[in-house]
Amino acid sequence: MTELIKKLGELAAASRIKRLGESLMHDVGRVYKEQGLDFEPKWFLIFYQLSRQQAMSVTELAREVGITYPAVNQLAAEMARAELVDSMSDPKDKRKRLISLTEKGRSLMTSIRPLWKVIETSTSELLSELDCNFLQIIGQIEDALEDKSMHQRVVEKIKSHQYKEIDIVEFKTKYKESFYQLNKQWLEEYFTVEPTDESMLLHPEANIIKPGGKILFAIIGAKVIGTVALINKGKGRFELAKLAVAPEFRGRMVGKKLVLAAIKESKVLKAKILLVRTNPRLDSANRLYRSLGFKYSENDHSGDYQRPTIVLTLSLK
């Protein structure tokens, strides 16, 4: 083992496990060759599984041995070139390809089984030299990754760091153009900019702020990356509107931070009900609203927009 891998610790864990696996596979491969057996260690799982079945589809093999469909296809092709497996169409479904051992493959199975017993015994002796149950630990790691993959774990950490970098600030004249451009870009991506939109975006002070509303912005450094508005509808009702996030910052919880800030600001403004008008096709936005407690209220009959809208509400009492 190199000093670099030792020093890197957890950062090199995957590389270290891969290196260990490759070392073991290499040594076992040497044994096969020295014993005159034309067999590759990487074929083991498929070969063993096929020895227990008459024939299996690629999909079934992938599920049983726990590797991907393309990987099974590739390994099966290699084994076919070695004349260990053959393929044929499923009599019940011509679209499905069945893989089975050839006569040569079954003959090899008879020869290789005693060697597998020796390999198993040698592995058991190696593991007995350890001060832990290595296979149990591997199983625990596999179970933990089944519950939450490494991809999920890393992405969650990244999003958490990104979330902390976002600052929420209130409306200033210098942000007026960003309010217009962010919403215009979003509307043109999904719908069209209607007269009601245009009036509100061009004159946010008159239409939103002066009647008792608020406009909030998400900022990283000096860059405006998102915005949302609170419109005073009177009698303790506020509308959450004009939520827009710059395309390159979507998926980084900017929208969530804006909506949470808007909810908090609504409570400061003594709102009793917070409503949002949305469209059923906006899956990501609607999942966000529902995750924060908004519930379907009714279809929007106000006539403010030509696009279909529904109303979701959140009680702040």
N, C-alpha and C positions, 0 to 999 in steps of 0.2 A: 504494500500500500504506500502511496506517495505521501510525503509530508503535507503537500498542498491539500489533499483530500481530508487528512486528519484535521488540519487547521480550519478548513471550511465548515466542518461539523454538519449541522442540520441543513445548511444550504446545499451541500453535496450529497444529501441522503439518497436521492433517486439515482445519482451517478454511481454511488457506492454499491447500492443494491443491484444495479444493472451489471456492474463490474463483477460482483460476486457470482451472479447468475451465469454470466458469460464464462467465468473461470470454471465453474462446475460443469457446464455444458461442454466446454472444450475438453476437459479431462475425460468425461464419459464418451465423447466422440472418439478420442484416441483409443479408448478401450475397445469400442466397436470395431475400429479398423484393425487393431492388433489381433482381434479374435476372428478376423476375416469376414465380418458382417457388413454388408452394404446398407448401412442405416445411419440416419442423421438424428441426433437428439431432439431437434426441433419438431420431428415428425411424431414423437412419442405419444402425445395426447390423442391425436387423430387415429394413429395406428392402433392404440390400445382400445379406444372406443369402438372402432370398426370391428375389432376382434370379438366384441360382445354382441354385435348386431349383424344381420344379413346384409342390410344396405340402409344408408341414411342420406337424407337430403343435405345440401350444404347448410341450409338454415338450421336444421336439427343439430348438425355437427357443431356449428358455431355456438348454439345455445348450450349444448352439453359440455363442451370443452372450455367455454368461457373466453373465446377469442372472436375477432370480428369476422363477418362474412367474407370480405376481401382477403383477409389473411388465410382463412380456410381454403378459399379458391386457389390462392398461390401455393400453399403447402400441398394441396391435393394434386396440383399440376406437377409439382416436383416429384411427388410419389408415383404419379402415373408414368413419368419419364423413367423412373427406376423400376417400372412394371410391378409395383406393389399394390396399386389400386387401379380400379377401372370405373368408368361411369356409364350410365345408361339412362334413358328416359323412364320416368315413372309410368308404368302401364295405366295407372288411374288418372294421371295428370301429365300429359306430354310436355307441359311447360316446366315441369320440375325435374331436376337432374339428381339421380341417386348415385352415391359413391359406395363402393364395396371393395373388400380385399380380393386380389387375384389369387390364383393357386400358389404363385410364388410368394405372395404376401402371407398366406396362411402357413406355408412351409417355413418361412422366416420366423413367424410367430412361435412355432414349435422350438426352433433353434435358439431364439433370443430369450425365452422365458427364464431358463436357468441363470443366464447372465443378469437379468433384472433382479433376481433373488440376491445375487452377490452384491449388486449395486445398492439394493435396499439395506442389506446388512451393514455394508460399509458406511452408508449414510447414517444409519442408526448409531454406529460406533462413534462417528464424528460428532453427532449431536449430544451423545452422552458425555463428551468431554467438556461441554459447556456448562456454565452455572445457571442456566435458565432453560425453560421449555421453548426452544426456538420456534417450533411449528405452531405452538399456541400463540406466541407473540405475533407471528406472521398472520395467523387467523384473525387476531384482534385488530391488526392494522387493516386487513381486508374488510372486516366488518365496519370499522370506523369510516373507511373510504366509501363503502357502500351507502352508509348513512349520509355522508357529505363528502363529495369528491374533493381532490386537491384543487381542482379548478374553482369550485365553489368557495373553498376556504381562502384562496388567494384573492379572488374577485371581491369577496366580502371585505377583506382587509383594505384592498385598494379603494373600494367605495367609501369605507369609513374614513380613510385619510382624505379622500377628495371632498367628502361631506364637510369635514372640519375646515377645509380651505375656503369654503363658500361664505361670504359675508352677505347679510341682508340689510339693505339701506332703503330709506324712503325717497320719494320723488324729489328731484331737483331739476331745474330747467335744463341742465346739461345732459340729462338722461332722456329728455323728451323724444329725441330722434331715435334712440334705441327702443323706446316703447313702441314707436310706430313701426320701425323696420322689423323687429322681432315678431310682432303680431302679423304684419303684412306677409312676411315670408311663410309663417305657419298657416295662415288662412289660404294663401295661394297654393300651398302644398296639398291641403286636404279639401278645400272648398273654393269659394271666391270671396273677395272683399266686397261686402254689401254696404249700402248707404249708412246703415246704423253703425257698422264697424268703422267706416271712414270718418264719420263725424266724431266718434269717441276717440279714435286714434289721433286725429288732427288737433282736437281740442280737449285734452285730458283734464286740464285745470278746470274748465267750465263744466264739463260733463261728469267728472268723477270727484275731484278734490273739493271744489266749492260746495257741492251739495252734502258734504260730510263724509266723503269716501277717502280711500287711501290707494296709493300705487306703490308697490314694493319692487325692488330690483335685487337680483342675485348677482354678486360681483366676485370675481377672482382677480386679485391685484387691482388693476385699473380697468379691467375688461368687464362690460355688462354681458352676462351670459343668459339671463332669464328675467322674466317679469310677471307680475300678477296684479290684478286690481280688485279693490273692494268697493262696491257701489252701494250707496245708501238707498234702500228702497222704502224707508219709512216704517214706523211702528215696530222698531226693533228687528227689522229684516234687512240683511245685507246680502248682496250677490257677489260671489267669487267669480271673477271674469277675466278675460284676456290673459290667461295663463299661457306663456310661450317660452320655450327654451331653445337656444341656438342649437342647430343640428349636431355640431361637433361635440356638444356637452350633454346630449341626451344619454340616458342610461347611467348617469352618475349621481342620481338622486337630487338633482337640482330642483325638479318639479316638486318633489316631496318636501324639501326644505322651504320652498316658497309657500306651499299650501299650509304647512304647519305654522309658518310665520303669520300667514293671513288669518288662520284660526285664532292664534294668540291675539292678534291685533283686533279681531272682531270682538273678542271678550272685553278688551280695553274700551272699545266703542259701545259697550253695553248691548251688543247684539243678542237677540234671543234665538233667532233662526238664521243660519247661513245656507244659502241656496246656490246651486251651480247649474247652469244650462249647458248641456253637453249633447253629443251625438252618439247613438248606439255603436257606430263603427269605430269610435276612438277607444279601442280596447285598453291600451296602456293607461290612458288618463282615467278611464272609468274604474279600472282595477285599483288605481291609487286612491281615488275618491272613496270607494267602498272600503278599502283597507283602513281608512281614517274615520270611518263611521257614517259616511253619507249613505242615504237610502233613497230608493226611487220614490218620487212623490206623484208625478203626473207627467203627461205630455205637455209640452209648452204650447199654449194657445194665444200667446201675446201678440203674435203677428210681427214681432220685431225683426225676425229673420226669415228668409225664404227657405233656408236649409232646415231639415227636420231636427228638432231639439226636444230633449226630455229634461225634466227637472229632478235633481237630486237635492235632498235637504239634510242638514245636520243641526240637531237641537243643541243649543248652548246654555240651556237653563240649568 
